[in-house]
Amino acid sequence: MKRFLDGTYQFCYTALKIISLVLAVLLFLGSFFSTSYSEDMLSQTVLFRLDNPLWGVLGIAVFFFICYRIMRARKLHVKGMTAAVLLWCCVLGWTLAFQGRTVPAADGMSVYLAARDLAEGQTTAIAPDNSYFSYYPQQMGLVAFFELLIRFWNLLPISLHAWHFIKCLYVLLACVIIFFQKEILHLIWKNERIDCIYLLLAGINFPFIMYTSFVYGEIPSYAFVSAGLYFLLRFAWTASGSRRFLFGAAAIVLLSGGVALRKNNLIFIIAVLIVMFLQFLRERKLYQVCFLLLCAICSFAIQPCIQRIYELRAGNYLREGVPPVTYLAMGMQDTPGNRCVGWYNGFNALTYEEAGMDTGAASAVSREVIRERLAYFRDNIDYAVTFYAKKHLSQWADGTYASRQATLATFGGRNPFFQSLYEGTYSRYFIEYANLYQNVLYLGLLLFCIFQCRRRAVPEETVVGREEKAADLENDRNRERERDLLIWVGIIGIIGGFLFHILWEANSRYILLYSLTMMPYAAQGIYAVLQIKRRPGRDVEI
């Protein structure tokens, strides 16, 4: 049995490496040779173009040269660089918060206004009809988060709208993401040079910083997920006794909080559950089963629990909402005049409304649409290939991740510089820069996958059973962690996100969080390819 379980673990590890490598190749080639972007901010139509490979190589070369200089440094000041990057992100983020003049829009505004009303004691938003949440009850977790922030803001003697406070808080939460990702990276590889490469990637990720002005669920939910993954690694690797219990509890609470604010984060939860199950097959520890079960229960139950609390508070109820299958049907449609194939066209809400807000009836209509589209795809293979190629590139080859479109709405005129950044000459420079940055990010991920394909998963007993000195044993454990499936949780999440969004409603905004997940892997991949031997006495190879 033990041999079978070890073989299963090894098979999954090998399959994961191959799938990750294939996906990394697909992402890099798509980004390197093409770009998707929008010029007209009124229609937000997604355009495509072929890129000049020489320009792409030049951008990669410049970044790799900077990383090479980091590699050659005699002494690194990681703490100082961390503080500098966090301060830099705060300055840029708060500048955008006040000078960008962005306001919540669309779904974000609906959620914000409902949270504001609830903070003032009005519960009319919790109703089965004529309510945003009768369509989208999954937003109640974000409502609870906004309501908490608005209640705090209302205690202060300031007349500004609470969304200004929320945007400023999001800047700090972006710093939380950077901090915990850097700590995860150091926990895995314990290499200051990799840490510095990551900090460089984080500090120049301008689409990410621009998203701190987007009053919605992306930034806070991913801050919870990043912290949760850090405590998951501490729970699995460095803790024992009561400390293990505390780290495990923190991981469950934080990961569940990420799902409460953004349901799509269930993709990362499923990645965690898959890895923890495989770890249990390998090590057969009781605490692993307990964590797996509690994490699953809390993550899948948190949104229904929050919704039920609001229903009891309002003395009313919410409908089941727009069924998920309507999003799958919408993701297969090519609507004339829409931004791109598979993007939002209103089919989900319209179908639900025309079905009398009956989830079952709307699901039946959507399944019929899916059958019709599948039949059309089978009869028109060339069209189907083109359709999904466009859908893929419109999401994963947009280096800006729709950051301009998401933060476009304002409460007043922007100054000329920011107006140009969003819709004028500077926007073209921003698109070019974001595309070059994305090339570096995807290439780093690809290099990580290539170098990891040379490794094999080793059963725990091959390390623990050795009789060596404590220092040597610790080195072996560190090397073993590099072969541990736990470091692949983020990549499993990226694979899940790719599969999900090739089927689901498309939007390059949804890809932002997966791009953030790539940064630590890209840093390690760039380090691996630039690693050089140093002469004794000059420097120490880490």
Secondary structure, 3 states (H helix, E strand, C coil): CHHHHHHHHHHHHHHHHHHHHHHHHHHHHHHHHEEEECCCCCCCCCEEEECCHHHHHHHHHHHHHHHHHHHHCCCCCHHHHHHHHHHHHHHHHHHHHHHCCECCCCHHHHHHHHHHHHHCCCCCCCCCCCCHHHHCHHHHHHHHHHHHHHHHHHCCCCCCCHHHHHHHHHHHHHHHHHHHHHHHHHHHHCCHHHHHHHHHHHHCCHHHHHHHHCCCCHHHHHHHHHHHHHHHHHHHHHCCHHHHHHHHHHHHHHHHHHHHHCHHHHHHHHHHHHHHHHHHHHHCCHHHHHHHHHHHHHHHHHHHHHHHHHHHHHCCCCCCCCCHHHHHHHCCCCCCCCCCCCECCCHHHHHHHHCCCCHHHHHHHHHHHHHHHHHHHHHCHHHHHHHHHHHHHHHHCCCCCCHHHHCCCECCCCCHHHHHHHHCHHHHHHHHHHHHHHHHHHHHHHHHHHHHCCCCCCCCHHHHCCCCCHHHHHHHHHHHHCCCHHHHHHHHHHHHHHHHHHHCCECHHHHHHHHHHHHHHHHHHHHHHHCCCCCCCCCCCC
